[in-house]
Amino acid sequence: VHHVGYNGYFNTFVTASAGRVCIWDGRTGRLKSHHTASRLCSRANAEITSCCVDDRGRKLVVGDDHGQVSVCNYLSGAPAKRLDPHPAQVTWLQYDGSLKCVTSGSLGGSIHVADEAP
């Protein structure tokens, strides 16, 4: 596991590892759902390297080992859109609620800022 976060909107915890993202019930600690990296990244053999949740708790943003940044539905895991890719593995993601943007960084040294306003 390389990411753990809390989603107050759904009272859940999210954990991310290379192969999947899991959503856990915040009250019981039980697994509610999980989504494979291949589904979230829309690519076979994808490995998740970074993850964050938007300020409303409805979007899950994942970065992968090929530099792709994908925005997905938090509960269903359905991919909604892809942001500008990096030339190397995504190492960092952050959602800024006041600016409604996603900042991402990569192993290659690039930084991207993407508008994520609803």
Beta strands, then each sheet from edge to edge (+ up, - down):
strand 1: 3-7
strand 2: 12-16
strand 3: 20-25
strand 4: 31-36
strand 5: 48-53
strand 6: 59-64
strand 7: 69-73
strand 8: 79-83
strand 9: 90-96
strand 10: 101-106
strand 11: 111-115
sheet 1: 1+ 2- 3+ 4-
sheet 2: 5+ 6- 7+ 8-
sheet 3: 9+ 10- 11+
end
